Amino acid sequence: MRLFAASLAILLSLGTYSQEETRLALVIGNANYTEGELKNPVNDALLVAQTLDSLDFDVILDTNLTDILSFVKSIRNFGTQRRTYDIGLVYYAGHGIQVDGEDFLLPTKQIFTVKAEQGGEIFEEDIKRYAVNVNEILKHLTSESGAVNILILDACRNSPLKSRDELSRGNLFSSQDIEDELARNPPPSGSLIAYSTDPGRRAFDGKGANSIYCESLCNHMLKEGLTIEQVFKRVRLDVETITQNQQSPVEAQKMKGDDFYLVKSDFQEEYDLAKKLQEEGEVYSAMQIITSIITKEPTLKAYESRAFLYQEIEIYDKALEDYRTCLEIDSLHISAYKYIGLIYENNEEYNAAIDVYNDYLEIEPNEPLITLRISDLYSTLNEYDKSLEYLNNYLSIQPDDVEANIKKALFHAFVFDDLDKALETFVTYEKTNPIKKCDVSFPRAGILREFGYFDQAIEVLLDCGWDVTDDENYSWKKLNLLGECYYELGFTDKAIMTISKGIELDINNPNIYECRGNMYLKIKDYDLYR
């Protein structure tokens, strides 16, 4: 069974940007604030600038920008040059603050007016007037050249209602929810915005010469074969581990096209040829090329590419060997865990697949699809308690998934014989999704019917209307269930009439006639049944 052909084409696509792509970066570090001086932002800016220079970026470096005029001048200098480059990146280290859901970066010598009568709180209008709105940067990070744009903010976005003595890179964000904030201020198309921490968390300045975030960022940016998204995933894991989850970086992105790599392989032409051969069905020829690369450059990318080729020709033991080698090279390479799990599933080794997927969750604990996959596998093994446990974990991440909520209700009803919990599942879903309550009316009514609550089942079905659906096959099923409930209550004529409405919906649907025929059998009307 070929499960992996589509994934292989994606994996072997190693980026569309040529070795001649041009890269421009603006790096700003603000530290010598009149109030709330920081130790490391200038050091961070210097380290990032050095790192980006080694990655073939032309770097504009500015430190300790004193006022909004110098700040904006630096940004506009970058913006003017950005149009002639393929890749644009901006890094900022220093104080940041959030006002009305928008992010502002603070110059070092600007004195903000305070409201003495309100305990020294800063006037919000002063922030808007004398600090730099992040949107001033974002307007230069659009996909004008069809390439990649990256904004990295190693700063807090503190509440403006905190006194200025508390405005430090190590203090708390405002309580504004990150998802709501990012929804109002999405990154431009073709861009990625990375924050060194999320709301309610500290962005530590660091005990050494650089911040924790900056050190990890520069380390991973230099690693070969990591997509830009993988770089930030690894930075997040580092920072959360070192700070014991007190600081948690977060990103928002609208990247377009194929994956972008900061550091590319020296064997790009060979990889491209292997990809072309694979697409033409010459898998063994592609494998010879990848194997040749491994003998010269035994990297994670090479082993993973060959593993996909082995999957393409269903040599799963060899694919597993190469994936395990990937994990020896980098134990955090989560895609290897995912595809090892798929191989075990293909071989019906479900317990082994579960173990590997749990290893995946150790690295990415809130990955919903893997969590749901484990639930499904436990269900296949008839271990329903564990299946429900992982299903609940999934719903804690994706509470609005209607199919998962229905599955949970069916578990409670027909596996654990617990009608109350089944109905409670539907009630909880309907409270958070009132306009979608009809999405669960059919399974809810079906459960009530099976438990003998025919009146309640009818009430649920009629409450939404039998024809309230976008699924053309759903209405006749709903009518049949409604007819069955009428029959159980002794209303046989009403049962026949209700089921017959389905014929009006689709006169050529044999399922409707079968449903009505079954009802005629129940009432022993054999002439009409025939």
C-alpha positions as CSV (number, residue, x, y, z in Angstrom):
1,M,0.0,0.0,0.0
2,R,1.6,3.3,-1.1
3,L,1.0,5.8,1.7
4,F,3.9,8.1,1.1
5,A,4.2,9.2,-2.6
6,A,2.7,12.6,-2.0
7,S,4.8,13.2,1.0
8,L,7.9,12.2,-0.8
9,A,7.5,14.9,-3.4
10,I,7.2,17.5,-0.7
11,L,10.2,16.3,1.2
12,L,12.4,16.3,-1.8
13,S,11.5,19.9,-2.6
14,L,14.4,21.6,-0.9
15,G,13.5,25.2,-1.6
16,T,13.0,27.2,-4.7
17,Y,15.4,30.0,-4.1
18,S,18.6,29.9,-6.1
19,Q,22.1,30.2,-4.6
20,E,22.2,33.7,-6.1
21,E,19.2,34.9,-4.0
22,T,19.9,38.3,-2.4
23,R,19.3,38.8,1.3
24,L,18.9,42.1,3.3
25,A,18.6,42.4,7.1
26,L,17.9,45.3,9.5
27,V,19.2,44.6,13.0
28,I,18.4,46.9,15.9
29,G,19.5,46.6,19.5
30,N,18.3,49.1,22.1
31,A,19.7,48.9,25.6
32,N,20.8,52.3,27.2
33,Y,17.3,53.4,28.1
34,T,17.0,56.4,30.4
35,E,14.6,54.3,32.5
36,G,14.7,50.6,32.5
37,E,18.2,50.1,31.1
38,L,18.9,46.6,29.6
39,K,22.1,44.7,29.5
40,N,22.1,42.5,26.4
41,P,20.1,43.9,23.4
42,V,23.2,45.5,21.8
43,N,25.2,42.3,22.3
44,D,22.2,40.4,20.9
45,A,22.1,42.7,17.9
46,L,25.8,42.3,17.3
47,L,25.6,38.5,17.5
48,V,22.6,38.4,15.1
49,A,24.3,40.7,12.7
50,Q,27.4,38.5,12.7
51,T,25.3,35.4,12.1
52,L,23.3,36.9,9.3
53,D,26.4,38.2,7.7
54,S,27.8,34.7,7.6
55,L,24.5,33.6,5.9
56,D,25.1,36.1,3.0
57,F,22.8,38.8,4.3
58,D,23.7,42.4,3.7
59,V,23.2,43.8,7.2
60,I,22.1,47.2,8.3
61,L,23.0,47.4,12.0
62,D,21.7,50.2,14.4
63,T,22.0,50.3,18.1
64,N,20.6,52.5,20.8
65,L,18.2,54.5,18.7
66,T,17.3,57.5,20.9
67,D,14.1,58.8,19.5
68,I,11.3,58.1,17.0
69,L,13.0,60.1,14.2
70,S,16.2,58.0,14.3
71,F,14.1,54.8,14.6
72,V,11.9,55.6,11.6
73,K,15.0,56.7,9.6
74,S,16.6,53.4,10.1
75,I,13.4,51.5,9.1
76,R,12.9,53.6,6.0
77,N,16.6,53.1,5.0
78,F,15.9,49.3,5.1
79,G,12.6,49.7,3.3
80,T,14.2,51.7,0.4
81,Q,16.8,49.0,-0.2
82,R,14.4,46.0,0.5
83,R,12.7,46.4,-2.9
84,T,15.9,45.2,-4.7
85,Y,16.4,42.0,-2.5
86,D,14.8,38.6,-2.6
87,I,14.8,38.0,1.2
88,G,14.1,40.6,3.9
89,L,14.7,40.1,7.7
90,V,14.3,42.5,10.6
91,Y,15.5,41.7,14.1
92,Y,14.8,43.9,17.1
93,A,16.0,43.5,20.7
94,G,14.9,46.0,23.4
95,H,11.8,47.3,25.1
96,G,8.4,46.7,23.5
97,I,4.9,47.6,24.7
98,Q,1.4,46.8,23.6
99,V,-1.4,49.4,23.3
100,D,-4.9,48.5,22.0
101,G,-3.7,45.3,20.5
102,E,-0.9,46.9,18.6
103,D,2.9,46.5,19.2
104,F,5.2,49.4,19.7
105,L,9.0,49.5,20.0
106,L,10.6,52.1,22.3
107,P,13.4,54.5,21.6
108,T,16.0,54.7,24.4
109,K,15.9,58.3,25.4
110,Q,12.3,59.1,25.0
111,I,10.6,60.3,28.2
112,F,7.0,59.3,28.3
113,T,4.5,61.5,30.2
114,V,3.0,59.8,33.3
115,K,-0.3,60.2,35.0
116,A,0.8,60.9,38.5
117,E,-2.8,60.9,39.8
118,Q,-3.1,57.2,38.6
119,G,0.0,55.8,40.2
120,G,2.6,56.7,37.6
121,E,0.9,55.0,34.6
122,I,2.0,56.1,31.1
123,F,-0.3,58.0,28.8
124,E,-1.3,55.6,26.0
125,E,-1.3,58.5,23.5
126,D,2.4,59.2,24.3
127,I,3.2,55.6,23.3
128,K,1.3,56.0,20.1
129,R,3.0,59.3,19.3
130,Y,6.6,58.7,20.4
131,A,7.2,54.9,20.0
132,V,7.4,53.0,16.7
133,N,4.4,51.0,15.6
134,V,5.5,47.6,14.4
135,N,3.3,48.2,11.4
136,E,5.9,50.7,10.2
137,I,8.2,47.7,9.7
138,L,5.6,45.4,8.4
139,K,4.7,47.6,5.5
140,H,8.3,47.0,4.2
141,L,7.9,43.2,4.6
142,T,5.4,42.5,2.0
143,S,5.9,40.0,-0.9
144,E,6.8,42.6,-3.5
145,S,9.5,40.4,-4.9
146,G,7.7,37.2,-4.3
147,A,10.2,36.0,-1.7
148,V,10.5,35.7,2.1
149,N,10.0,38.3,4.8
150,I,10.9,37.7,8.5
151,L,10.3,39.9,11.5
152,I,11.9,38.8,14.8
153,L,10.9,40.8,18.0
154,D,13.1,39.8,21.0
155,A,11.1,42.1,23.2
156,C,8.2,42.1,25.6
157,R,4.9,43.8,24.7
158,N,4.1,45.2,28.2
159,S,0.8,46.5,29.3
160,P,0.7,50.3,29.0
161,L,-1.0,50.3,32.4
162,K,2.2,49.3,34.1
163,S,4.5,51.9,35.4
164,R,7.6,52.7,33.5
165,D,9.8,51.2,36.2
166,E,8.3,47.9,35.3
167,L,9.0,48.2,31.5
168,S,11.8,45.7,31.1
169,R,12.4,43.0,28.5
170,G,12.1,40.6,31.4
171,N,8.6,41.7,32.5
172,L,5.2,40.5,31.6
173,F,3.2,41.1,28.5
174,S,-0.2,42.5,28.7
175,S,-3.0,40.0,29.3
176,Q,-4.2,40.4,25.7
177,D,-4.7,36.9,24.2
178,I,-2.0,36.2,21.6
179,E,-4.4,34.5,19.2
180,D,-6.8,37.4,19.2
181,E,-4.0,39.9,18.9
182,L,-2.5,38.1,15.9
183,A,-5.9,37.7,14.3
184,R,-6.3,41.5,14.3
185,N,-2.7,42.1,13.2
186,P,-1.8,39.3,10.8
187,P,1.6,39.1,9.1
188,P,1.7,40.3,5.5
189,S,1.4,37.7,2.9
190,G,4.7,35.9,2.4
191,S,5.9,36.8,5.9
192,L,6.7,35.3,9.3
193,I,6.6,37.2,12.6
194,A,8.5,35.7,15.5
195,Y,8.1,36.9,19.1
196,S,10.6,35.9,21.8
197,T,7.8,35.2,24.2
198,D,4.0,35.1,24.4
199,P,1.5,37.0,26.6
200,G,1.9,36.6,30.3
201,R,5.5,35.3,30.0
202,R,8.9,36.9,30.5
203,A,11.4,37.5,27.8
204,F,14.6,37.1,29.9
205,D,17.5,39.4,29.2
206,G,19.9,36.6,30.0
207,K,22.7,36.2,32.6
208,G,25.5,36.0,30.1
209,A,26.4,38.3,27.2
210,N,23.2,37.4,25.2
211,S,19.6,36.6,25.8
212,I,18.5,33.0,25.9
213,Y,16.4,33.5,22.8
214,C,19.1,35.2,20.8
215,E,21.7,32.5,21.6
216,S,19.4,29.7,20.5
217,L,18.2,31.6,17.4
218,C,21.8,32.2,16.2
219,N,22.7,28.6,16.9
220,H,19.8,27.1,14.9
221,M,20.0,29.6,12.0
222,L,23.4,28.3,11.2
223,K,22.3,24.6,10.9
224,E,22.1,23.1,7.4
225,G,18.8,21.7,6.1
226,L,16.4,23.4,8.5
227,T,13.4,25.2,7.1
228,I,12.8,28.6,8.7
229,E,9.8,27.2,10.5
230,Q,12.0,24.4,11.9
231,V,14.5,26.9,13.1
232,F,11.8,28.7,15.3
233,K,10.4,25.4,16.5
234,R,13.8,24.4,17.8
235,V,14.4,27.8,19.4
236,R,11.0,27.5,21.2
237,L,12.0,24.1,22.6
238,D,15.4,25.4,23.8
239,V,13.9,28.5,25.5
240,E,11.1,26.6,27.2
241,T,13.5,24.0,28.4
242,I,16.1,26.5,29.8
243,T,13.5,28.7,31.4
244,Q,11.3,25.8,32.6
245,N,8.4,27.1,30.5
246,Q,8.6,30.6,32.0
247,Q,9.3,32.0,28.5
248,S,7.7,30.5,25.4
249,P,8.4,32.0,22.0
250,V,5.6,32.1,19.4
251,E,5.3,32.8,15.7
252,A,2.6,33.8,13.2
253,Q,3.2,33.2,9.5
254,K,1.7,33.5,6.1
255,M,4.6,32.0,4.2
256,K,4.0,31.2,0.5
257,G,5.6,28.7,-1.9
258,D,8.1,26.0,-1.0
259,D,10.2,25.7,2.1
260,F,12.8,28.4,2.7
261,Y,16.3,27.3,4.0
262,L,18.8,29.7,5.5
263,V,21.6,27.2,5.0
264,K,21.4,25.1,1.9
265,S,23.1,21.9,1.0
266,D,26.2,21.8,-1.3
267,F,24.4,19.1,-3.3
268,Q,21.4,21.0,-4.4
269,E,21.7,20.1,-8.0
270,E,21.9,16.4,-7.1
271,Y,18.8,16.7,-4.9
272,D,16.9,18.5,-7.7
273,L,17.9,15.7,-10.1
274,A,16.8,13.0,-7.7
275,K,13.4,14.8,-7.2
276,K,12.9,15.0,-11.0
277,L,13.7,11.3,-11.4
278,Q,11.3,10.4,-8.6
279,E,8.5,12.4,-10.2
280,E,9.2,10.5,-13.5
281,G,8.9,7.2,-11.7
282,E,12.7,6.4,-11.7
283,V,12.8,5.8,-8.0
284,Y,15.8,3.5,-8.0
285,S,17.8,6.0,-10.1
286,A,16.9,8.7,-7.6
287,M,18.0,6.4,-4.7
288,Q,21.4,5.9,-6.3
289,I,21.9,9.7,-6.4
290,I,20.8,10.1,-2.7
291,T,23.0,7.2,-1.6
292,S,25.9,8.8,-3.4
293,I,25.3,12.0,-1.5
294,I,25.2,10.1,1.8
295,T,28.7,8.6,1.2
296,K,30.0,12.2,0.9
297,E,27.6,14.1,3.2
298,P,25.8,11.9,5.6
299,T,23.3,14.5,6.7
300,L,19.8,14.3,8.2
301,K,18.4,15.6,4.9
302,A,20.1,12.9,2.9
303,Y,18.9,10.1,5.1
304,E,15.4,11.4,5.3
305,S,15.2,11.8,1.5
306,R,16.3,8.2,1.0
307,A,13.8,7.0,3.6
308,F,11.0,8.5,1.6
309,L,12.3,6.8,-1.5
310,Y,12.3,3.4,0.3
311,Q,8.7,4.1,1.4
312,E,7.8,4.8,-2.3
313,I,8.9,1.3,-3.2
314,E,7.5,-0.2,0.0
315,I,10.9,-1.3,1.5
316,Y,9.8,-0.3,4.9
317,D,12.6,-2.0,6.9
318,K,15.2,0.1,5.1
319,A,13.1,3.2,5.5
320,L,13.0,2.6,9.2
321,E,16.8,2.3,9.4
322,D,17.2,5.6,7.7
323,Y,14.7,7.3,9.9
324,R,16.4,6.0,13.0
325,T,19.6,7.4,11.7
326,C,17.9,10.7,11.3
327,L,17.0,10.6,15.0
328,E,20.6,9.7,15.9
329,I,21.7,12.8,14.1
330,D,18.9,15.0,15.6
331,S,16.6,13.5,18.2
332,L,14.3,16.5,17.8
333,H,13.5,15.9,14.2
334,I,9.8,15.3,14.7
335,S,8.9,14.4,11.1
336,A,11.0,11.2,11.5
337,Y,8.8,10.1,14.4
338,K,5.7,10.8,12.4
339,Y,6.8,8.7,9.4
340,I,8.1,5.9,11.6
341,G,4.7,5.8,13.1
342,L,3.0,5.6,9.7
343,I,5.3,2.7,8.7
344,Y,4.3,0.8,11.9
345,E,0.6,1.5,11.2
346,N,1.1,0.2,7.6
347,N,2.6,-3.0,9.1
348,E,-0.3,-3.1,11.7
349,E,2.1,-2.7,14.5
350,Y,-0.2,-0.4,16.4
351,N,1.4,-0.4,19.8
352,A,4.8,0.4,18.3
353,A,3.1,3.3,16.3
354,I,1.6,4.6,19.6
355,D,5.0,4.6,21.3
356,V,6.6,6.5,18.5
357,Y,3.7,9.0,18.4
358,N,4.1,9.6,22.1
359,D,7.8,10.3,21.5
360,Y,6.5,13.0,19.0
361,L,4.3,14.5,21.7
362,E,7.2,14.7,24.1
363,I,8.6,17.3,21.7
364,E,5.3,18.9,20.4
365,P,2.8,18.2,23.2
366,N,0.0,20.2,21.6
367,E,0.1,18.6,18.1
368,P,-3.6,17.8,17.6
369,L,-3.4,15.4,14.7
370,I,-0.9,13.1,16.3
371,T,-3.0,13.2,19.5
372,L,-6.1,12.2,17.6
373,R,-4.2,9.5,15.7
374,I,-3.2,7.8,19.0
375,S,-6.8,7.9,20.1
376,D,-7.8,6.2,16.8
377,L,-5.2,3.5,17.3
378,Y,-6.2,2.7,20.8
379,S,-9.8,2.4,19.5
380,T,-8.5,-0.1,16.9
381,L,-6.9,-2.1,19.7
382,N,-10.3,-1.9,21.7
383,E,-8.5,0.0,24.5
384,Y,-11.4,2.5,24.8
385,D,-10.4,4.1,28.1
386,K,-7.1,5.2,26.6
387,S,-8.7,6.1,23.3
388,L,-11.1,8.4,25.2
389,E,-8.2,9.9,27.2
390,Y,-6.4,11.0,24.0
391,L,-9.6,12.1,22.4
392,N,-10.2,14.4,25.4
393,N,-6.7,15.7,25.0
394,Y,-7.4,16.4,21.4
395,L,-10.6,18.3,22.2
396,S,-8.7,20.4,24.8
397,I,-6.7,21.6,21.8
398,Q,-9.5,21.6,19.1
399,P,-12.7,22.0,21.1
400,D,-14.8,23.0,18.1
401,D,-14.1,19.8,16.0
402,V,-17.7,18.6,15.5
403,E,-16.7,15.1,14.4
404,A,-14.5,14.6,17.4
405,N,-17.3,15.7,19.7
406,I,-19.7,13.3,18.1
407,K,-17.1,10.5,18.4
408,K,-16.7,11.3,22.1
409,A,-20.5,11.2,22.6
410,L,-20.8,7.9,20.8
411,F,-18.0,6.5,23.0
412,H,-19.9,7.4,26.2
413,A,-23.2,6.1,24.9
414,F,-22.3,2.8,23.2
415,V,-18.9,1.8,24.7
416,F,-19.4,3.0,28.3
417,D,-23.2,2.9,28.3
418,D,-23.3,6.4,29.9
419,L,-26.1,8.4,28.3
420,D,-25.7,11.4,30.6
421,K,-22.1,11.9,29.6
422,A,-23.0,11.5,26.0
423,L,-25.6,14.2,26.2
424,E,-23.3,16.4,28.3
425,T,-20.8,16.3,25.4
426,F,-23.4,17.6,23.0
427,V,-24.5,20.3,25.5
428,T,-21.0,21.5,26.0
429,Y,-20.4,21.7,22.2
430,E,-23.7,23.6,21.7
431,K,-22.8,26.2,24.4
432,T,-19.6,27.1,22.6
433,N,-21.0,26.7,19.1
434,P,-24.7,27.8,19.4
435,I,-25.1,28.4,15.7
436,K,-23.8,24.9,14.9
437,K,-26.1,22.9,17.2
438,C,-27.8,21.3,14.3
439,D,-24.5,19.7,13.3
440,V,-24.9,17.3,16.1
441,S,-28.7,16.9,16.1
442,F,-28.7,13.7,14.0
443,P,-26.2,11.7,16.2
444,R,-27.8,13.2,19.4
445,A,-31.3,12.0,18.3
446,G,-29.8,8.6,17.2
447,I,-28.4,8.1,20.7
448,L,-31.7,9.1,22.4
449,R,-33.6,6.6,20.1
450,E,-31.2,3.8,21.0
451,F,-31.8,4.4,24.7
452,G,-35.6,4.5,24.2
453,Y,-36.1,8.3,24.5
454,F,-38.2,8.6,21.4
455,D,-40.0,11.8,22.3
456,Q,-36.8,13.6,23.1
457,A,-35.2,12.3,19.8
458,I,-38.2,13.7,17.8
459,E,-37.9,17.0,19.7
460,V,-34.2,17.3,18.8
461,L,-34.8,16.5,15.1
462,L,-37.7,18.9,14.7
463,D,-35.9,21.7,16.6
464,C,-33.4,22.0,13.8
465,G,-35.7,21.0,10.9
466,W,-35.2,17.9,8.9
467,D,-33.9,19.8,5.9
468,V,-31.4,22.1,7.7
469,T,-28.2,20.7,6.2
470,D,-25.7,21.1,3.4
471,D,-25.4,17.4,3.0
472,E,-27.9,16.1,0.4
473,N,-27.6,12.6,1.9
474,Y,-28.3,13.8,5.4
475,S,-32.0,14.9,5.1
476,W,-33.4,11.5,4.1
477,K,-31.4,9.8,6.9
478,K,-32.8,12.3,9.3
479,L,-36.4,11.7,8.0
480,N,-35.9,8.0,8.3
481,L,-34.8,8.4,12.0
482,L,-37.7,10.6,12.6
483,G,-40.1,8.0,11.1
484,E,-38.5,5.3,13.2
485,C,-39.2,7.3,16.3
486,Y,-42.8,7.9,15.3
487,Y,-43.2,4.1,14.7
488,E,-41.8,3.3,18.2
489,L,-44.4,5.6,19.7
490,G,-47.2,3.9,17.7
491,F,-47.8,6.6,15.1
492,T,-47.4,4.3,12.1
493,D,-49.2,6.5,9.5
494,K,-47.0,9.5,10.6
495,A,-44.0,7.3,10.3
496,I,-44.8,6.2,6.7
497,M,-45.6,9.8,5.8
498,T,-42.4,11.2,7.3
499,I,-40.1,8.7,5.5
500,S,-42.0,9.2,2.3
501,K,-40.9,12.9,2.3
502,G,-37.5,11.6,1.4
503,I,-38.8,10.6,-2.0
504,E,-39.8,14.2,-2.7
505,L,-36.1,15.1,-2.1
506,D,-34.7,12.5,-4.4
507,I,-37.0,10.2,-6.3
508,N,-34.1,8.2,-7.7
509,N,-32.4,7.4,-4.4
510,P,-32.8,3.7,-3.7
511,N,-32.0,4.1,0.0
512,I,-35.2,6.0,0.6
513,Y,-37.3,3.3,-0.9
514,E,-35.5,0.7,1.1
515,C,-36.2,2.7,4.3
516,R,-39.9,2.9,3.5
517,G,-39.9,-0.8,2.5
518,N,-38.5,-1.7,5.9
519,M,-41.2,0.3,7.6
520,Y,-43.9,-1.5,5.6
521,L,-42.3,-4.8,6.8
522,K,-42.5,-3.6,10.4
523,I,-46.2,-2.8,10.1
524,K,-46.7,-6.1,8.1
525,D,-48.1,-4.4,5.1
526,Y,-46.6,-6.9,2.6
527,D,-48.5,-5.6,-0.4
528,L,-47.1,-2.1,-0.2
529,Y,-43.6,-3.6,0.7
530,R,-43.6,-5.5,-2.6
